[in-house]
Amino acid sequence: MTTSNSPSPETTSTSLSAVDRRSFLCVTAVGLMASACRKTVPVTTSGATTVQHILSLAAEPFTAETGVQVDTQGGGSTRGVFDVVTGRAHIGGIAREPTASERKLVNFRPLARDAIAVIVHPSSPLAGMTSQQVRSIYTDPLNRMALTRVVMAEGHGTRDALLAHLNVPPAELAADVSANSVNELVLAVARLPQAIGFVSNAEARATVSKDRTVRMVPLDGIDATAATVADGRYPMIRTLYCGVRPVVAHEALRFLDFLGGTRACAIMADLGFVPAAARS
């Protein structure tokens, strides 16, 4: 009589069932691990307060659509570049032209165009300024016009854009009050009757329409509006940028793509900016 070493049908069925269970558990474990690896990473941004305002408003519909959280911080354009280079932020908001050395380290995407508006105290007799008058005021160490010259602090894009427009070296800029944020600058102009300052057109118009604590005046006879920015007639126009490292998190790229879409462009237009481009 021969003895067979082949398993019985019942044993085979039981063995296969055990293998199937083990395979199922392995596949499930792998799936859970993959799901954990795909967990969304919050997008972090820092930089120019003007850009921060745009990003914070655009973040709301972006998060609602994708589930990806966006943490926005200010600090100025130079901080935005620094945070991107050092990995502290995925996206840096820049409210001036990037330098040649910055362009070697960071990729910049145009976000929108913006006018730098002239604001004064509501009681100021100034009805308008020319670029030459502004240059004379901000380079006069004696301050012969007796104005309180308010500027953004070093590292902020608005200050750098003003210097570039006036063709004034940083060391020659004469100022009386230095502000660390847009709100701080606007409040300084609002409380000082002889004050003059420069801020984003969108932010100036928001303040004027809200409480009229400051007044906008034309520069070179031209009002700062979205229309005069779009057609290039306003004398002091800057481009706002989003800067990222050459290799960036997937979630940050999704947010950048969202910023180029029609919903984000509509938000920018409503604020008074001229979006760089609207993609459907």
C-alpha angles and dihedrals in degrees: 000000000000122000117218120215092197114116119246119254089254092053091046091052092049092048093049091048090054090049091049091051092049091048091049092051091048093049091047092049091049090049092051091048091049090048090052090049090052093054108134118255117221112246113237123202135177139165138073113035089220091059091041089061091056094045094048092054093044090049093068098065091035092057091044090053100041107019090234114134120223122206112199125193134171128212102138137283096284091053090050091057092044093050092051094048092048094043096246091121136025094214130030121201113221123191097184139043112293116241123245091253091050091052090057091060105031135044111226126206119194110241106176145326121252139185121229103226129207112234130187138175112282091245094052115121091217111117096178144335137226122221089245091053091050090050091051092048095049095046098044109103089191094053092217093180089059093227125150101238111209120191138167116262123259114288095038120117095224091060092048092047090050091051091049093050093048092041089230123149112236092245091059097053111114116202138159103200127033118200127201096203140022092252091052091051094048091048091051092053091045094056100039113072094203095044128128125183145160127235141153112296091232093053093044092052092047090054094046093049092046105049110341092232089144134032129221119224129193122260115220087351094302126112119227106246137142088254095054089047093049093051094039097239097123109090100222112051127152136185120236116217141194112216126201137171117260088256113042137170117274092239091055091052089051090053091049090052090049090052089058093051130096097259095055091041089054089053091051093047091050089054092052100259125125107235115230091228140340117221122188 
